[in-house]
Amino acid sequence: MASNGNSPDAPEQTIGQRALSGFHRLQSTYDHVENKAQRILPRVSRGLELILAVALFVGLGYWFYTFLLVP
């Protein structure tokens, strides 16, 4: 039978143990988010660089056409 933590045989966790358990969960969550960010952000950055490069190229072409080719 599963214990729900209220039985007299189940030891109580101290405040320190609960704090350490909470810090461990926080660290695990942080590590998980960090790994996911390291996997996703380079792709996002590369995509933004590509979009910016195309936009700057189009802007340069427009400027070239407007100010240099059209009298």
Beta strands, then each sheet from edge to edge (+ up, - down):
end
